[in-house]
Amino acid sequence: MEDFVIKFDFAWSWIGLGMAIVFFVLLFFTDLLRSDLNKPRWQDAGWYAWVAAPMYMIHQFEEYALYYDVHSLHHPFADMICQKVGYGAYPNCPIPLQHYWLVNIILWLMAMLGAWKFYKTNPMVALAPYGLILANGLLHIGGWLSSGNPLYYYVSGGTITSMFLFIPVTILMIRACLKWKVMSGWAMAATLTAGLIGHIILFGAYASLDAGGVIALYIFDFLAMTSPLLLTWLASKWLLKPKKSKLL
């Protein structure tokens, strides 16, 4: 089991990169993931719903794979997380490596589920991952600016994709939604806030480790990554206008 953990800890971010490449081919060279062929991709809010998952996969590749230490067989980024929350570096850190896989893979699945199942009926749910994307991007950039570290440094892992993917794409998504009245400004604010709440829950996951052990950590991981979709679904009851049915 330990051998599998070590191997998958190396492999999962590379798996994400491979999936991201497939997604980007579909997104940019086919019309399969577009919701409105009468608009350019950059103005199609449904297209942005599909962009979220592969964009996060690229971000996670920067965080983990680019800085992987083949000699110690671990991610320096995970060491940094442990030290930030008050634990020592691995192997003394009690946060299981499975935590990182769980959080990130659940996010992939939730983003793809939202884009596939909800965009036509509930764009708030479909675009909920952008709240996590925006919060995470700003956290990376703010942390890098305050640290004084070089941009290409493991403590700054994720900052490059935050600057050149997360923030610009989120701005373009907001512009497309508001321009074509996919949702109101209040609905957009609620969508992004739901992701911020998910990020706050994720911080609570680390505190739960001391109180409830690994099982509590995994429960918080699941809640953190699924709460944006649940919260936007609830908020949409008040903030999304029901679509009028067409008369036959």
ABEGO torsion letter per residue (X at the ends): XAAAAAAAAAAAAAAAAAAAAAAAAAAAABAAABABAABBAAABAAAAAAAAAAAAAAAAAAAAAAABBAAAGBBAAAAAAAAAAGBBBOAABABBAAAAAAAAAAAAAAAAAAAAAAAAABAAAAAAAAAAAAAAAAAAAAAAAAAGBBABBAAABGAAAAAAAAAAAAAAAAAAAAAAGABBAAAAAAAAAAAAAAAAAAAAAAAAAAAAEAAAAAAAAAAAAAAAAAAAAAAAAAABBBBBBBBX
